[in-house]
Amino acid sequence: MPRVSPLSSADLPAAVAETFSAFAGGYSDFRDQAAVLAHVPPALDHLYRMLMELRAREGVPFRYIELAVVTVSKLNACPYCVSHHTPLLEVEGVPTEAVAVLPESDHPAFDDADRAVIDYARLVTVRAWGIRDQVFDALRRHFTEAQIVELTLRSALAGFFNRFNDALQIDDGAAEALLHLHPRSDTAAGEQP
């Protein structure tokens, strides 16, 4: 149960309600996340419309976006995002056993472009301040500068959603089930039980 009361699209102005409905029932069911983000209608409207527009324009193939999102979400131990994005990654042709090794990039199912995305998403998440030039050299072999900017945006935004979902305990049951399969230690992060 989220830490704030969920809202519905009926609680929003018509234009924002339309964005809520389009995103919440889009390529994955994010209705529970939308119901919490709805407390700040401009954030819901702008973030979700931006994500839908990015998806529609296909500036970066969806496989790479999902590789970045799942990598970041696993690093941040966000069961909600891992549970919602893993099936999308599998639809993109990444086998289950390859998804299981993320955030590592050494599975044989990953090609050079996949590895460049995974390694970059990991660095954006854990050490954005110290990314070396050779990482960008690897990215440039597969992606334009605009695509690199979008991969950076999507990796950083995945980190935002990880923290948002975890802090407000957004969970539709799938994430909770995943958490029991792969428990995380909050005491390792410095929180007292």
N, C-alpha and C positions, 0 to 999 in steps of 0.2 A: 504494500500500500504506500503510495507516495506521501511525502511529508506535508504536502499541501493538497487541498481538495482539487480534484480534477474538474475541469470545465468542459462544456461541450461547444460545438460550433454555434449552437443557439444562443450562447452567452456572448457572442462576438458581433461586431458590426458586419454587415453583409459581405463586404469585400474581403475582410479577414477570414470570415467563416468559409468563404469559397476556397481560400488558400489552405485553411485547416483541412477541409474535406478532401481536396485534391492531393495533398501531401500524405495525410493520415492513411488514406486508402490506396496510395500509389504503388510503387514497386515493392514495397514491404509494408507491413502493418505497424505504423508508428503512432497509432491513435493515442496510446497512453502517454507518450512523450508530448504529443501535441496538446493533450488535455491539461498538462502542467504548464507548458510554455505559453498557453493561451492567457495566462495571468498577465503577460506582457505582450499585448497584441502587436505592437510594432516589431518586436523581435520575432515573433512567430511569422508574421507576414513577410518581413524582409529576408530572414534566414531561409525559410522554406521556399519562397519564390525564387531566391537565388539558386538553391540546390536543384529545384526543378528545371530552371533555365539552363544551368550547367549540364544537367543530364540530357536535356533536349538538344543542346547544341553539339554534343559529342566532341568537344575539343580534345578530350583525352579518352581513349577507349575505356569502357566501363570496367574491364578486367583490371586495369592498373589502378583505377580509383578504389575498387574493392580490395585489392591487395594492400594498398596504403591504409585504408580504413581498418581492415582486420589486423594488420600489423600493429598499428597505433593502439587499437582497442585491446589487443592482447598484452602489449607492453604496460598499458594502464590498468590492466585487470578489470575491464568493464564488461561484466557478463551480459548486460543488456545489448551493447553494441556488437559483441562477438556473436551472440545468439541470433541477432537480426541480420547481420551482414555475411556470416558464413554461408548460409544457403545461396545468397546472391553470388558469392565467389564460386561456389560449386556449379551454379548455372553457367558461369563464364568458362567452365572447363577445367577448373583447378580441382584435382582429385582430393578426396577427403584426407588421405594420408599426407599430402603436401600442405594442406591447410593446417593440419595438426602440428607441423614443425614451425609454423610462423611464431615468432618473428625472425626465425632463422631463414636463410635464403638458399641453403645448399641442397635442397631436394631436387632430384633429376627432372621432375616435372616443370621446374622453373627454368626459363631461358634467360639469356643475358639481360633483356629488357625487364623481365620480372624481377630478377635479382637487383638490378639498379633501383627499381621502385621500392622494393622491400628494404634494402639497405638505406636508402634515402629517408623513407618514412621513419625508420628506426632512429636515424640521426636527428631528424627534425624533432622527434619526441624526447630524446634523452640528452642530446648535445648539439642543439642548433647553433650555439655560439662557436663551435669548433669544427665545422664541416670543412674538410680539405678540398682543394681544387680538383683532385682526381675523381671525387664523387661526382662533381658536375661534368667532368670530362666523360664519365660513364653514362650519365644521363643524356648528354648532348648527342651521343651516338644513336639514341633512339627517339629523342623527343626534341621538339622545338622549344624556344625560350618561353613562349606562351604556355606550352604544356608543362614545363618545369614550374612556372609560377602557379598554375592550377594545381599541380601535384602538391606543392608546398601549402597552398591554401587549404586543400582538402585534408592533408595530414594534420595541419594545425587545428582545423575545425573539428576533426574527429576527436582530438584531445579535448576541445571545449565540450563536445557532447558527452564524452566519457565522464568528465567531471560533473557536468550538469546532471546526468542520469544517476550517477552514484550519490552525489550530495543530497539529491531530492528523493532518492530511493524509488526511481521509476523502474517498474518491473511488471511485466504482464504474465509472469509465471515461467516463461521459457528461460529467462535470465536466471531466475532463482534455481531452476533445475540444473542449469549449467554450473552455477556456483557450487552446488553440492557435488557435482562431478569433479570439479577442479577448485577446491577451496583455496582461498587466499588468506594470508596471514596479515591482519591489520596491525598486529604488534610489530611486524617487521617495518611497517611504515611509520612507527613511532607512536601509534595510538594505544592508549591503555585500554585493556578489556573492561 
